[in-house]
Amino acid sequence: MSSGFVKTKDGTEIFFKDWGPRDAQPIVFHHGWPLSADDWDTQMLFFLLNGYRVVAHDRRGHGRSTQVSTGNDMDHYAADASAVVEHLDLRNAVHIGHSTGGGEVARYVARYGEPQGRVAKAVLVSSVPPLMLKTPGNPGGTPISVFDGYRAALAAGRAQFYLDVASGPFYGFNRPGAKVSQAVIDNWWRQGMMGGAQAQYEGIKAFSETDQTDDLKAMSVPTLILQGDDDQVVPYKDASLLQAKLVQHGTLKIYPGYPHGMLTTHADVINPDLLAFVKG
């Protein structure tokens, strides 16, 4: 196992983990807002034990990467991911993204991965594309007032805001009968507080207002699209259902009752589904 940093063209240092045999097929994981590569520990260990090389990085301004004051947007997120991939010279890779990380995957695959011939497959899990924000052209989107509320809560005190998100809608712990895990809540909070407040504040605009319709249309590799129909963060009807229509070779699976953070709450179901797609 190993970890390290790669310096991007604008001097940002991106932290990454790189575990497993160097000659094995690489699985590259892209985390959600406002987390870090640590959010993928369960999946990374699962794929490592199944013989794969697993790689995950902390987005700029998040986790252990540089807390930059610029470049907190989807273009830089994708370029940073490409910097890691090129540094490690990963080929025939499967890129898996959750939430904001799914947006990062879509832009990376469209602008870098496929043009460079480095991507074999892609997976979008509870992901933000094509566009979260409600607009005249996207009437099923989420109103700007919701994202303004996120920004206000973060600015007023992100420690409490992150506790509220993790203990409520993210994992569906606010649902009647939910099996609440304090350890999961604490780990989400820990990851969020590791990152920079400015980058996370600006990241709200990046994940909510970036139109990625063209990114999805450009994706020609086999793409698995997964989401729970009780996702309280990214409504599935404005996300996964549209993604499946836009990518060229998509496979859609909706999980009844699963929350936004289903990779953690239902890893026992999701991980084998991911493996089957990677092997297929």
ZAZA-600332 format. One line per field, with one value per residue: residue number from 1; residue in one letter; x, y, z of N, C-alpha, C, CB in turn. Coordinates in steps of 0.05 Angstrom, whole numbers, plus 5000, padded with zeros to 4 digits. Glycine has a CB too. Layout:
BEGIN
num [NUM	...]
residu [a	...]
n_u [X	...]
n_v [Y	...]
n_w [Z	...]
ca_u [X	...]
ca_v [Y	...]
ca_w [Z	...]
c_u [X	...]
c_v [Y	...]
c_w [Z	...]
cb_u [X	...]
cb_v [Y	...]
cb_w [Z	...]
# end
This chain:
BEGIN
num [1	2	3	4	5	6	7	8	9	10	11	12	13	14	15	16	17	18	19	20	21	22	23	24	25	26	27	28	29	30	31	32	33	34	35	36	37	38	39	40	41	42	43	44	45	46	47	48	49	50	51	52	53	54	55	56	57	58	59	60	61	62	63	64	65	66	67	68	69	70	71	72	73	74	75	76	77	78	79	80	81	82	83	84	85	86	87	88	89	90	91	92	93	94	95	96	97	98	99	100	101	102	103	104	105	106	107	108	109	110	111	112	113	114	115	116	117	118	119	120	121	122	123	124	125	126	127	128	129	130	131	132	133	134	135	136	137	138	139	140	141	142	143	144	145	146	147	148	149	150	151	152	153	154	155	156	157	158	159	160	161	162	163	164	165	166	167	168	169	170	171	172	173	174	175	176	177	178	179	180	181	182	183	184	185	186	187	188	189	190	191	192	193	194	195	196	197	198	199	200	201	202	203	204	205	206	207	208	209	210	211	212	213	214	215	216	217	218	219	220	221	222	223	224	225	226	227	228	229	230	231	232	233	234	235	236	237	238	239	240	241	242	243	244	245	246	247	248	249	250	251	252	253	254	255	256	257	258	259	260	261	262	263	264	265	266	267	268	269	270	271	272	273	274	275	276	277	278	279	280]
residu [m	s	s	g	f	v	k	t	k	d	g	t	e	i	f	f	k	d	w	g	p	r	d	a	q	p	i	v	f	h	h	g	w	p	l	s	a	d	d	w	d	t	q	m	l	f	f	l	l	n	g	y	r	v	v	a	h	d	r	r	g	h	g	r	s	t	q	v	s	t	g	n	d	m	d	h	y	a	a	d	a	s	a	v	v	e	h	l	d	l	r	n	a	v	h	i	g	h	s	t	g	g	g	e	v	a	r	y	v	a	r	y	g	e	p	q	g	r	v	a	k	a	v	l	v	s	s	v	p	p	l	m	l	k	t	p	g	n	p	g	g	t	p	i	s	v	f	d	g	y	r	a	a	l	a	a	g	r	a	q	f	y	l	d	v	a	s	g	p	f	y	g	f	n	r	p	g	a	k	v	s	q	a	v	i	d	n	w	w	r	q	g	m	m	g	g	a	q	a	q	y	e	g	i	k	a	f	s	e	t	d	q	t	d	d	l	k	a	m	s	v	p	t	l	i	l	q	g	d	d	d	q	v	v	p	y	k	d	a	s	l	l	q	a	k	l	v	q	h	g	t	l	k	i	y	p	g	y	p	h	g	m	l	t	t	h	a	d	v	i	n	p	d	l	l	a	f	v	k	g]
n_u [5017	5008	5015	5011	5029	5009	5030	4993	4983	4973	4998	4973	4971	4952	4927	4934	4914	4941	4933	4950	4966	5010	5004	4952	4883	4862	4819	4787	4768	4722	4705	4648	4619	4625	4672	4726	4778	4776	4723	4715	4737	4714	4698	4747	4779	4748	4752	4807	4817	4795	4831	4845	4876	4872	4853	4847	4832	4839	4797	4814	4822	4796	4799	4865	4888	4913	4889	4862	4848	4827	4799	4758	4719	4683	4713	4767	4766	4762	4808	4847	4838	4853	4908	4926	4915	4948	4998	5004	5000	4954	4916	4863	4825	4772	4727	4696	4646	4616	4560	4578	4627	4611	4598	4649	4672	4643	4658	4714	4719	4696	4729	4783	4795	4770	4788	4843	4846	4845	4805	4762	4711	4655	4624	4568	4545	4490	4492	4507	4501	4453	4444	4434	4407	4345	4319	4291	4299	4306	4262	4250	4289	4326	4308	4343	4342	4349	4403	4425	4411	4444	4494	4488	4482	4531	4567	4550	4564	4598	4609	4564	4527	4548	4543	4488	4473	4497	4473	4422	4391	4430	4446	4396	4381	4343	4295	4236	4247	4299	4364	4409	4476	4525	4579	4585	4563	4600	4646	4634	4629	4681	4712	4690	4705	4760	4772	4776	4739	4726	4734	4696	4650	4648	4645	4593	4566	4592	4575	4520	4505	4531	4524	4522	4506	4528	4575	4557	4533	4578	4602	4622	4638	4621	4573	4553	4496	4474	4426	4389	4318	4301	4333	4350	4381	4402	4354	4328	4298	4313	4364	4394	4357	4356	4410	4416	4390	4422	4477	4517	4521	4490	4473	4421	4404	4358	4350	4302	4281	4333	4383	4419	4472	4482	4525	4552	4514	4490	4531	4539	4506	4514	4569	4580	4548	4576	4624	4607	4594	4643	4672	4642]
n_v [4976	5046	5118	5187	5251	5291	5345	5395	5434	5486	5487	5463	5413	5348	5298	5227	5157	5094	5030	4960	4910	4932	4915	4901	4911	4978	5010	5069	5117	5169	5218	5245	5310	5339	5310	5260	5218	5178	5163	5122	5076	5025	5005	5006	4969	4923	4916	4912	4864	4832	4829	4875	4937	4995	5062	5127	5196	5258	5311	5377	5425	5392	5341	5318	5346	5408	5468	5506	5572	5581	5553	5519	5485	5446	5439	5443	5403	5356	5361	5356	5304	5278	5291	5259	5208	5208	5216	5167	5135	5106	5057	5026	5033	5032	5080	5105	5144	5181	5220	5287	5269	5237	5274	5293	5248	5243	5290	5283	5234	5249	5292	5278	5222	5187	5211	5203	5149	5119	5097	5044	5031	5063	5087	5115	5137	5154	5206	5275	5297	5307	5362	5395	5441	5476	5502	5539	5504	5458	5437	5400	5404	5423	5477	5541	5564	5523	5509	5558	5557	5516	5542	5585	5558	5531	5574	5598	5561	5508	5460	5445	5443	5402	5359	5356	5343	5292	5262	5263	5271	5250	5196	5176	5172	5200	5177	5140	5085	5077	5049	5077	5097	5119	5120	5122	5172	5204	5195	5216	5270	5280	5275	5317	5362	5362	5386	5449	5507	5547	5523	5483	5513	5540	5496	5480	5510	5489	5434	5440	5476	5465	5448	5387	5360	5354	5328	5277	5259	5252	5207	5145	5096	5034	5046	5045	5060	5079	5087	5104	5104	5134	5177	5234	5277	5282	5282	5226	5224	5268	5258	5202	5177	5211	5210	5158	5162	5196	5180	5139	5083	5059	5028	5021	5020	5022	5027	5008	5048	5061	5105	5169	5161	5106	5073	5066	5051	5006	4973	4919	4902	4937	4934	4880	4887	4927	4899	4858	4887	4909	4863	4842]
n_w [5000	4988	4990	4970	4940	4885	4845	4815	4753	4770	4818	4861	4911	4907	4946	4946	4949	4936	4927	4923	4872	4821	4769	4764	4744	4749	4795	4803	4849	4864	4908	4945	4962	5026	5029	5033	5006	5042	5048	5015	5037	5050	5000	4973	5002	4993	4937	4933	4960	4924	4884	4854	4834	4872	4874	4902	4911	4947	4935	4911	4963	4998	5049	5054	5014	4983	5013	4974	4947	4898	4837	4852	4824	4774	4728	4745	4783	4751	4721	4761	4777	4731	4732	4774	4752	4707	4730	4757	4714	4697	4664	4625	4663	4713	4731	4787	4815	4868	4881	4881	4863	4822	4783	4775	4753	4705	4677	4676	4647	4598	4580	4588	4602	4562	4512	4519	4520	4567	4598	4617	4637	4670	4731	4759	4819	4857	4835	4815	4760	4706	4717	4777	4794	4793	4735	4679	4636	4664	4697	4737	4774	4835	4875	4877	4927	4963	4959	4972	5024	5043	5037	5072	5121	5125	5128	5175	5213	5203	5230	5261	5219	5186	5221	5225	5172	5165	5205	5190	5130	5094	5101	5109	5161	5186	5176	5196	5238	5221	5224	5261	5258	5300	5293	5237	5227	5256	5227	5177	5192	5211	5164	5134	5165	5159	5112	5074	5091	5054	5003	5006	5012	4962	4931	4932	4894	4850	4848	4843	4803	4755	4690	4662	4617	4566	4578	4596	4548	4518	4538	4521	4539	4572	4622	4688	4726	4787	4839	4898	4910	4952	4959	4991	4980	4927	4882	4850	4803	4775	4764	4762	4727	4684	4670	4650	4602	4573	4570	4526	4530	4576	4639	4682	4751	4802	4871	4915	4969	4986	5013	5000	5017	5006	4993	5039	5078	5054	5036	5032	4993	4949	4937	4915	4868	4842	4832	4799	4753	4739	4727	4686]
ca_u [5000	5023	5001	5029	5017	5017	5026	4979	4995	4971	5013	4958	4980	4930	4934	4921	4920	4945	4938	4947	4986	5013	4996	4924	4865	4857	4793	4792	4745	4719	4688	4628	4622	4650	4687	4753	4782	4769	4695	4715	4753	4701	4699	4775	4787	4733	4764	4835	4816	4787	4854	4847	4891	4851	4864	4828	4846	4824	4792	4827	4807	4784	4817	4893	4898	4917	4865	4866	4827	4818	4796	4739	4698	4684	4735	4792	4764	4768	4837	4862	4835	4871	4935	4932	4915	4972	5021	5006	4998	4933	4903	4842	4814	4744	4724	4671	4642	4592	4549	4595	4647	4600	4602	4677	4677	4632	4675	4740	4717	4691	4750	4810	4797	4765	4807	4870	4844	4853	4782	4748	4683	4650	4601	4557	4529	4476	4509	4494	4493	4464	4443	4417	4392	4321	4320	4270	4304	4308	4241	4250	4312	4324	4308	4367	4339	4360	4432	4431	4409	4469	4515	4484	4487	4560	4580	4543	4578	4597	4611	4537	4514	4556	4531	4460	4471	4505	4455	4395	4384	4451	4443	4368	4378	4319	4271	4226	4257	4326	4385	4428	4504	4540	4606	4583	4559	4625	4666	4627	4636	4711	4722	4683	4720	4787	4775	4776	4712	4722	4732	4671	4629	4648	4638	4564	4559	4603	4559	4492	4500	4546	4508	4539	4491	4546	4594	4543	4529	4604	4611	4615	4646	4599	4569	4533	4484	4461	4416	4366	4295	4296	4355	4340	4401	4400	4329	4336	4284	4328	4393	4400	4339	4365	4437	4413	4381	4442	4502	4514	4518	4485	4457	4409	4392	4347	4346	4279	4285	4361	4389	4441	4497	4478	4550	4560	4492	4484	4555	4537	4491	4525	4596	4578	4538	4598	4643	4596	4596	4672	4680	4625]
ca_v [5000	5071	5143	5208	5275	5300	5374	5402	5456	5511	5485	5449	5386	5330	5273	5202	5130	5075	5004	4936	4903	4952	4904	4894	4931	4998	5021	5096	5126	5198	5221	5266	5334	5353	5288	5255	5191	5159	5154	5098	5055	4999	4995	5001	4944	4902	4911	4903	4836	4817	4828	4899	4960	5015	5089	5148	5221	5279	5334	5402	5438	5372	5321	5325	5363	5436	5484	5528	5592	5582	5528	5501	5481	5420	5437	5437	5376	5336	5363	5345	5274	5270	5293	5235	5185	5210	5211	5138	5122	5085	5050	5006	5038	5036	5104	5104	5169	5184	5247	5306	5253	5227	5296	5293	5225	5249	5310	5270	5214	5263	5310	5267	5193	5174	5221	5192	5120	5107	5088	5020	5033	5084	5082	5139	5128	5177	5228	5301	5304	5328	5389	5394	5466	5481	5524	5536	5480	5435	5443	5381	5408	5433	5507	5554	5570	5500	5512	5582	5548	5502	5561	5600	5540	5526	5599	5603	5542	5482	5437	5437	5436	5375	5340	5354	5329	5264	5249	5265	5262	5237	5167	5168	5167	5215	5161	5123	5058	5076	5039	5098	5090	5143	5118	5132	5201	5216	5193	5237	5296	5281	5281	5344	5382	5361	5403	5478	5518	5562	5505	5469	5533	5544	5470	5478	5520	5470	5410	5446	5493	5457	5433	5366	5345	5347	5308	5251	5251	5245	5182	5122	5071	5023	5062	5035	5083	5068	5106	5097	5121	5151	5196	5260	5297	5284	5269	5207	5230	5290	5251	5176	5171	5227	5201	5134	5170	5213	5166	5122	5055	5059	5008	5035	5004	5037	5011	5017	5055	5066	5134	5180	5148	5077	5059	5059	5037	4981	4964	4890	4898	4953	4925	4859	4897	4940	4879	4844	4905	4911	4837	4835]
ca_w [5000	4987	4986	4963	4929	4858	4842	4790	4739	4785	4843	4882	4918	4910	4960	4935	4959	4914	4939	4907	4851	4800	4743	4765	4733	4769	4801	4813	4864	4865	4931	4945	4978	5029	5042	5024	4996	5063	5046	4998	5049	5049	4973	4966	5014	4980	4911	4938	4967	4900	4866	4838	4844	4879	4876	4909	4918	4960	4918	4921	4984	5015	5061	5058	4992	4989	5016	4955	4946	4870	4823	4865	4803	4762	4709	4760	4796	4731	4714	4783	4775	4708	4741	4789	4734	4690	4748	4762	4688	4699	4639	4627	4690	4719	4748	4803	4829	4884	4885	4867	4850	4796	4765	4769	4735	4678	4663	4671	4625	4573	4572	4591	4602	4536	4492	4524	4518	4593	4613	4607	4645	4690	4748	4772	4842	4870	4824	4810	4733	4689	4730	4801	4798	4778	4715	4659	4621	4682	4716	4758	4791	4862	4875	4886	4955	4979	4959	4988	5052	5049	5040	5097	5144	5126	5136	5202	5230	5188	5248	5266	5194	5178	5240	5218	5147	5168	5223	5178	5103	5077	5104	5114	5189	5195	5169	5217	5239	5211	5242	5262	5267	5308	5281	5210	5230	5265	5206	5157	5204	5212	5137	5126	5179	5150	5088	5077	5090	5029	4981	5009	5006	4933	4919	4930	4867	4830	4845	4839	4780	4732	4670	4651	4596	4544	4589	4595	4520	4506	4550	4504	4552	4588	4646	4707	4740	4811	4858	4914	4905	4975	4961	4999	4973	4898	4873	4829	4778	4761	4763	4749	4705	4661	4662	4634	4575	4560	4563	4502	4537	4604	4652	4705	4773	4824	4895	4931	4997	4993	5016	4985	5025	5005	4991	5066	5092	5041	5022	5028	4968	4928	4929	4895	4843	4828	4823	4776	4730	4732	4715	4663]
c_u [5017	5004	5021	5014	5026	5011	5014	4993	4994	4983	4998	4968	4956	4939	4920	4930	4922	4953	4935	4968	4986	5004	4967	4907	4859	4828	4798	4766	4745	4697	4668	4635	4612	4672	4715	4755	4775	4741	4693	4729	4740	4703	4728	4785	4773	4746	4793	4835	4806	4808	4858	4867	4871	4865	4841	4843	4827	4821	4806	4809	4794	4805	4845	4905	4899	4891	4867	4843	4816	4814	4776	4714	4703	4706	4762	4790	4772	4797	4854	4861	4853	4900	4944	4934	4940	4997	5026	5005	4978	4919	4883	4828	4783	4741	4696	4668	4615	4585	4565	4617	4637	4601	4631	4684	4667	4649	4703	4739	4714	4715	4778	4811	4792	4784	4835	4870	4851	4830	4768	4718	4680	4625	4594	4538	4517	4489	4493	4487	4465	4464	4424	4398	4367	4323	4296	4274	4306	4287	4239	4272	4305	4326	4334	4366	4350	4390	4441	4429	4433	4491	4512	4490	4517	4574	4574	4557	4577	4598	4582	4523	4522	4546	4502	4456	4476	4485	4426	4393	4405	4448	4415	4363	4354	4293	4262	4237	4286	4345	4408	4455	4518	4568	4606	4580	4586	4646	4660	4635	4666	4721	4715	4699	4750	4792	4773	4747	4707	4718	4705	4647	4626	4640	4608	4554	4569	4585	4530	4486	4515	4529	4527	4525	4510	4567	4582	4540	4555	4614	4603	4623	4621	4597	4546	4523	4467	4450	4392	4343	4286	4320	4344	4358	4401	4376	4335	4322	4298	4357	4396	4382	4347	4393	4434	4404	4403	4468	4496	4509	4514	4468	4447	4398	4384	4341	4324	4287	4314	4366	4412	4467	4495	4503	4560	4539	4485	4507	4553	4522	4505	4552	4595	4567	4560	4618	4633	4598	4625	4681	4666	4635]
c_v [5025	5094	5164	5233	5279	5330	5380	5426	5482	5509	5472	5421	5369	5304	5249	5178	5112	5048	4982	4932	4923	4942	4896	4917	4952	5006	5048	5108	5156	5204	5244	5289	5329	5334	5285	5226	5170	5148	5129	5074	5027	4988	4989	4975	4920	4896	4902	4873	4819	4819	4853	4919	4982	5041	5109	5173	5240	5303	5359	5415	5419	5354	5332	5341	5392	5451	5509	5547	5596	5554	5509	5498	5455	5417	5429	5410	5354	5337	5352	5314	5264	5271	5269	5211	5185	5205	5182	5122	5099	5082	5028	5009	5040	5059	5104	5129	5169	5214	5268	5291	5241	5249	5298	5271	5232	5269	5298	5252	5228	5278	5298	5237	5180	5185	5209	5161	5106	5094	5064	5022	5056	5077	5108	5130	5153	5203	5252	5307	5294	5356	5387	5418	5467	5505	5520	5511	5455	5438	5424	5384	5419	5463	5518	5560	5548	5503	5537	5575	5533	5522	5577	5583	5535	5551	5605	5585	5514	5458	5427	5428	5408	5353	5335	5338	5299	5249	5249	5254	5246	5207	5157	5162	5182	5200	5144	5095	5055	5065	5059	5089	5116	5143	5129	5162	5215	5216	5213	5264	5300	5289	5309	5366	5382	5381	5432	5489	5532	5544	5490	5488	5536	5518	5466	5488	5500	5446	5416	5460	5486	5439	5413	5349	5336	5326	5280	5241	5241	5218	5158	5095	5060	5037	5051	5058	5071	5090	5094	5115	5138	5169	5224	5283	5303	5269	5251	5213	5252	5283	5224	5170	5186	5218	5177	5140	5184	5198	5146	5093	5052	5036	5020	5015	5023	5019	5022	5023	5062	5096	5143	5166	5118	5061	5050	5042	5010	4971	4934	4883	4912	4942	4901	4867	4911	4920	4864	4861	4906	4886	4831	4845]
c_w [5000	4984	4979	4953	4901	4857	4815	4777	4754	4813	4866	4886	4924	4923	4947	4950	4935	4926	4919	4886	4829	4773	4742	4752	4755	4771	4814	4825	4867	4886	4928	4963	5006	5040	5032	5014	5017	5061	5029	5011	5046	5021	4965	4977	5000	4953	4913	4943	4944	4877	4849	4851	4849	4885	4883	4917	4933	4941	4929	4941	5003	5027	5065	5035	5000	4992	4999	4955	4917	4859	4835	4846	4789	4742	4723	4773	4776	4723	4735	4783	4753	4716	4757	4771	4717	4706	4753	4736	4688	4672	4643	4654	4690	4738	4761	4819	4844	4886	4869	4852	4824	4775	4756	4749	4707	4663	4657	4647	4598	4562	4571	4586	4575	4514	4495	4523	4544	4608	4600	4612	4665	4706	4761	4794	4856	4861	4815	4781	4726	4701	4754	4803	4781	4761	4696	4642	4637	4704	4740	4778	4819	4862	4887	4916	4973	4981	4973	5017	5061	5055	5066	5122	5147	5137	5166	5222	5218	5206	5254	5241	5185	5196	5232	5192	5150	5185	5212	5150	5088	5078	5110	5144	5201	5188	5193	5216	5229	5232	5242	5272	5275	5296	5252	5209	5237	5243	5183	5167	5204	5184	5128	5139	5172	5128	5095	5074	5064	5006	4982	5003	4976	4918	4916	4903	4846	4826	4838	4813	4755	4714	4657	4630	4575	4553	4587	4566	4508	4517	4533	4517	4567	4615	4663	4723	4762	4828	4874	4909	4929	4981	4967	4992	4943	4888	4848	4802	4761	4758	4748	4725	4680	4651	4643	4605	4559	4553	4541	4508	4567	4614	4678	4726	4795	4847	4912	4960	5005	4994	4998	4991	5026	5003	5019	5080	5080	5024	5015	5002	4944	4918	4910	4868	4827	4817	4799	4750	4720	4718	4689	4636]
cb_u [4981	5044	4984	5049	5025	5002	5053	4949	4982	4942	5021	4928	5000	4917	4926	4928	4899	4968	4918	4920	4980	5041	5014	4914	4839	4874	4775	4803	4743	4711	4704	4602	4608	4648	4672	4773	4811	4773	4679	4728	4756	4671	4687	4792	4781	4704	4762	4847	4798	4760	4850	4820	4913	4834	4878	4808	4857	4838	4761	4832	4787	4763	4818	4909	4880	4935	4860	4870	4837	4839	4822	4730	4699	4657	4739	4797	4734	4750	4844	4852	4806	4865	4939	4910	4890	4973	5017	4983	5025	4912	4924	4854	4825	4730	4728	4671	4643	4596	4550	4608	4656	4571	4593	4694	4663	4604	4677	4750	4694	4667	4751	4821	4777	4736	4808	4881	4862	4864	4761	4760	4674	4646	4608	4542	4546	4478	4525	4511	4514	4449	4434	4434	4409	4297	4347	4268	4329	4337	4214	4250	4332	4345	4284	4372	4309	4352	4443	4411	4384	4477	4515	4454	4472	4571	4571	4513	4565	4620	4625	4521	4522	4587	4533	4448	4491	4532	4456	4387	4377	4479	4461	4361	4404	4319	4277	4195	4240	4335	4394	4418	4519	4541	4616	4560	4538	4636	4667	4596	4625	4723	4710	4654	4717	4795	4755	4795	4707	4746	4755	4669	4636	4675	4650	4550	4573	4631	4560	4481	4506	4572	4494	4550	4469	4560	4601	4516	4518	4624	4601	4628	4670	4603	4563	4545	4466	4480	4407	4373	4272	4290	4372	4334	4429	4427	4307	4330	4255	4325	4404	4398	4310	4366	4453	4393	4357	4449	4513	4537	4543	4471	4473	4387	4413	4321	4373	4257	4276	4380	4395	4444	4504	4459	4571	4565	4467	4459	4580	4524	4462	4529	4612	4561	4514	4613	4649	4566	4585	4689	4674	4598]
cb_v [5000	5070	5151	5199	5300	5284	5389	5408	5458	5519	5511	5449	5386	5324	5276	5199	5120	5086	5000	4936	4875	4962	4881	4889	4919	5022	5002	5115	5112	5210	5226	5254	5359	5378	5262	5259	5187	5172	5176	5104	5061	5002	5016	5024	4943	4911	4936	4919	4832	4827	4806	4912	4969	5005	5098	5139	5235	5288	5339	5421	5455	5356	5297	5300	5359	5449	5491	5517	5619	5598	5514	5512	5505	5414	5463	5459	5372	5340	5393	5356	5266	5288	5319	5230	5186	5237	5226	5129	5112	5093	5042	4978	5064	5010	5130	5079	5192	5172	5255	5326	5231	5219	5322	5290	5200	5261	5335	5255	5195	5281	5334	5273	5182	5178	5251	5201	5110	5129	5111	4995	5006	5112	5060	5157	5112	5174	5217	5322	5292	5328	5411	5393	5490	5484	5524	5560	5484	5432	5444	5353	5427	5420	5518	5580	5574	5473	5512	5605	5532	5483	5581	5610	5514	5519	5622	5601	5541	5481	5444	5460	5457	5374	5349	5382	5341	5262	5261	5293	5285	5245	5157	5145	5174	5242	5144	5122	5040	5103	5010	5122	5075	5144	5089	5118	5208	5201	5164	5236	5298	5255	5261	5349	5378	5333	5396	5491	5536	5581	5484	5457	5560	5554	5448	5494	5548	5461	5394	5462	5522	5442	5451	5348	5363	5372	5314	5253	5275	5266	5180	5125	5075	4992	5091	5013	5100	5050	5132	5097	5105	5134	5196	5260	5288	5273	5289	5179	5237	5316	5248	5154	5178	5257	5193	5115	5188	5236	5151	5125	5038	5084	4981	5054	4983	5052	5010	4997	5033	5053	5140	5210	5157	5070	5076	5085	5054	4985	4970	4877	4909	4982	4918	4836	4915	4959	4858	4837	4933	4916	4815	4846]
cb_w [5024	4964	5012	4942	4947	4836	4846	4795	4712	4787	4852	4874	4942	4882	4990	4905	4980	4894	4962	4895	4840	4799	4736	4793	4722	4763	4819	4790	4891	4837	4955	4954	4965	5047	5038	5048	4987	5090	5033	4972	5079	5057	4953	4976	5044	4975	4893	4962	4991	4890	4848	4835	4823	4903	4850	4931	4892	4987	4915	4897	4973	4999	5043	5061	4967	4968	5047	4927	4956	4853	4821	4893	4783	4748	4693	4780	4805	4706	4709	4810	4770	4684	4757	4810	4716	4675	4774	4781	4678	4721	4617	4624	4701	4730	4731	4821	4810	4912	4915	4886	4868	4800	4777	4795	4745	4681	4680	4696	4630	4576	4589	4618	4621	4527	4493	4551	4497	4610	4616	4620	4657	4676	4770	4751	4863	4900	4801	4820	4713	4663	4710	4826	4792	4798	4700	4641	4606	4694	4702	4747	4778	4881	4891	4870	4962	4966	4930	4981	5056	5025	5016	5098	5141	5098	5119	5206	5258	5168	5274	5280	5172	5177	5269	5215	5126	5181	5250	5178	5087	5087	5127	5098	5204	5183	5144	5216	5223	5201	5234	5279	5245	5339	5281	5195	5251	5290	5194	5151	5233	5221	5117	5132	5209	5141	5067	5058	5113	5024	4981	5037	5019	4923	4935	4953	4862	4839	4870	4861	4787	4740	4649	4673	4584	4534	4618	4608	4504	4513	4579	4477	4572	4593	4638	4726	4720	4827	4843	4944	4895	5000	4934	5029	4981	4884	4867	4837	4783	4776	4792	4770	4712	4668	4687	4647	4578	4577	4588	4484	4527	4611	4658	4696	4783	4815	4912	4930	5014	4974	5044	4990	5052	4983	4977	5082	5093	5023	5038	5052	4970	4937	4954	4906	4848	4848	4846	4781	4737	4757	4735	4668]
# end
